[in-house]
Amino acid sequence: MKLRALLVILFQLVIFKSYAEPQVIKDYFEREGNPKALAHLQCIRNYLSQQTFRLKEVKGDKSNVYTLANRCNAIEGDGRDITINRDDVSIIVDYTKTSVKRRFYILDYKNDKTRYYYVSHGRFGNTSRSNTVLRSLSNSIKEIALYSNKPGSNASSSGLHITGHSYIGKWSGADNKKQSMVLHGIEQGINDNSCARATVIYGNSYINENGSYAGVNKMSSGCPMLDYSYVNKLISQIRGFGGHLPAYVKEKRMGGSFYFVYGTREEALPEDYYCNPENWKKELRIK
């Protein structure tokens, strides 16, 4: 009887959990979302959403709003303080997954759903992006083994970022309307050179959500590339309010969403790492 009663209690707990769990979380797991990556994100959202972060200064030409120095630092003041203003949505990019799977997760808490998409990673080094068999010290088109925060490395950076403003830039597409989005790394020594490295979200025809070439067909120079036909829609979902250049420069710097890149480093960290203030006060660029 005791065993039967215990089984009944466990069954009731399972049923309760299925009703209590938000659909956004159910969707995430139905799309093969990584539990540890989600645990990190939940700590980030619970403990860091109200924090002000101090970006690494990027010096250089400020002759127009599109220069790197202006993209990375706001016009008003020294432009290095950034806060979150899109706590209704967060992103997990799971680079522990192979590129043959969709691994760019948008967790939309407002509409209680999760969507996922194909995304590229950086090739690392100077090897051609189209190579599928690379030397041992580089990444392959399917798997990412090495990350870097170093300018010129052509590598992806892992860890916690904040999405910045969007703009019509180099990757504007044939219609000259496709957007790119700035990424601000806020982990010291891990990704805080991301903006200075011109690491941005953008669309590329080598990433395809549908058709016979669906998937990732080339690596990047360190940027997360998405399908051209989807990029504007996705950027609009994760951009901060009013965060499109040139209108953006009239405002104080506000970031959009948390953008968490889950790589081998994050996989090795305790799942409550970002729940511990002793960790993020030392490691993150908290003001």
N, C-alpha and C positions, 0 to 999 in steps of 0.2 A: 504493500500500500504506500509506503514511504516513497519508493521509486516511482510509482505511478503518479503520486501527487507532485513530485519534483518535475516529472515530464510535463505535466499539465501546466505548471508554473512557467517552465521554459517555453512551452508553446505559446502561452499567453503573452510572454515578453516579446517573442518574435512577432506575433500579430500586432502588438502595440507599436513596436518599432516600425513596422511596415506602414502603419497609419501616421505615426508621428514624424517620420523622416520626410523632409521637404522634397518635392519633386526634382529640384535642381540637383540634389545629392543622388537621388535615384538615377536620374539621367546620366550623371557623371559615371557611376559604377556600371550602368548598362552599356556605356561606351568604353569600357575597359579602363576606366580611370584608376590611377595608382593611389591606394589608400594612404600611403605615407606622404605623398605630395599634397594630398588634401589636408592631412593633419597639419602639415607645415602652414598651408594657406589659412586654415582656421585660426591658428595661433597669430598669424600676421594680421588677419582681419580683426581679431579680438583685442590685440595689444598695440597695434601700430596705426590704426585708422585715424586717430586724432593727433598723431605726432607731426611735428614740423621737421623736415629734413634739410640738410645743408649740402648743396651740390658742390662738386669739385669745380673750381674755377677753370674756365676755358678762355684763354686770351687770344687776341687776334683782330682781324678786320671786322669793323662794325659799320661799314659803309651802307649796307642795306639789311633789311630784316631777314634775308635768307642766308646770310653768312653763318658759318659754323659757330662763331662766338655769340651771335645773337640767338641762334637756335638753342644753344645750351645755357645761355644766361639771359634773363629778361632785361628789357630796356630800363625798367623802373628800378632805381637803386642799384645794388650790385647784382641783383637777379639770381641769387644763389639759394634763396629759401623756397621750398616747394612743399605743398600740402596736397592731400588727397581730396578730390571733390566728386569722385564717382565710387562711393562705397556700395553701390547697387550692382556692381559687376566686377569680376576679377578674372584673371587669366592664369592658367597653368600651361606651360610648355614643357612637355615631358620628353626630354632628350635621352632618357634611359630606354625609350622605345625606338625601334627601327623606323626609318623614314617611309617604309611601305605601309605604315599605319597612320591614321589620323592622330595627331598628338598635340594639337593646338586647341586647348579647351577654353571656351568662354562660358563662365558660370554666371548666369544672369539671375541674380537673386530677386530682382524686382518682378520679373515675369515668371520666375520659378521654373527655369529650364536651363539645360546645358547643351551647347552645340560644340562640335569639334571638326577640325579641318586639317588638311595636309600642310606641313610647313618644312622648309629647308633648314639646314644648319651650315655653319661655316666650314670651309674646306681645310683650314689650317695650313699655313705655309704658302708657297707660290706655285703650287701644282695647279694645272688646268682644272677648271671647274667640271669639265665634261668627262674627266677620267673617272672610271668606275673602279679601277684597281690602282691604289696609291701606295706610295712607300710606307713603311711601317710607322713612321713618325707623323703621319697625317691621318685625317679622317677619311672614311670611305663615304660613298654617296648614300649608303644605307645606315651607317652607324657612326656616331660621334664618340671618339675616345679621348680627345684632347680639347681643352678650353684655354682661353687666354684673355687677359685684360690689357695686353700689350698692343699699342698702336702698330699697325702694319702686319699683325699676325694672321689676318684673314680667318680668325677663329671666332666661334661663339663664346659668349660669357654666360655663366650660370648665375643663380642667385636672384635676389629681390631687386626689381626695377619698378619705376613708375612711368606710365605712359604720358607723353607730353603732347605738344600741339601737332597738328597735321598741316601739310602744305603740298602744293603742286610743284614737284621738283623734277629731278633727273628721270625718274621712272613714271612719267606722266601718261604714257601710252599713246596710241594713235589718235585718240580723241582729245588728248591734252587735258584730261580731267582726273586721271587716276592720282590718288593721294598717297603720300608717304607719312609716317608718323615717327616722331622722335622718341627714343627710349632713354631714360635717365637711370643709370645704375647707382644704387645707394649703399652698396656693400664695399667697404674700403679694401682695395687691393684685389677684389674679386671681379667687380664690374664697373667701378666708378669712372672708368675711362670710356664707357660705352658711347656717350654723346660725343665726346671729342673724337672718337673713332668713326663717327658718322654711322653708328649702328641704328638703323631705322627699320620699321615694318614697311614693306612695300609689296606690290604685286609683280609677278613675273610669269611669262607664258610657259616657263618650264615647270610650273607647279599647276597641276590640274585636278580639280575635284571630280570631274566626270570624263567619260569617253575612254577610248582605247589606251590613252596615255595617262590615265588617272594616277596620281601620286607625285612623288618628287623625282624629277628627271635631271636636276643639276644641283650642285652645292652653291653656296653664296660666298661672299667675301667677309662673312661674319654676321650678316643680317638675316632675320627671319623673313623669308619670302613666302608669300601666299599667292593663291590663284588670282590673276588679274581681274577676272570678272567678279570676284567676291570682295576685293580689298576695300573699296570705298564703303560698302555696307558694314564690314567688320570694324573698320576704323571709326565709323560714326557711332558704333555701339560702345567703344571703349575710350573714346576721346573725352577729355574734360569739357565742361560746359564753356562754350565760347572759345574753345581752344584751337581755332584754325587761323593760320597766318593769312593776311597781315593784321586782321582785327585783333589777334591775340596780343600783340605787343602793346596794346593800349591798357591791358589789364596787368594786375599783379600775377606772378607766376603761380598757377594752380595746376597740379598734376591731374590726370584722369584717374586711372585705375591702378591697382596693384598688378604687376606683371611678374609672375614668379616662374623662373626657369629652373626646372628640376633636373639636375645632372648627377654625375657620380659623387660630387662633393655633398650635395644635399641628401642624396641617398644614404650616405654614411653618417650624417648628423642624427642625433637623437630626434625623435618626432616632435618633442616639445621644445626644441631648440629656440624657436622664435617666441615661445611663451615665457622664456626666462629673461627678465630685464638685464641681468648681469651679462648675458650674451649680446643682446642687440644694442645695449648702451656702449659697448666696446667696439663692436664690429660694424654697426650701421652708422651712417652719417646723420645721426640725430643732432638737431640743434640744441 
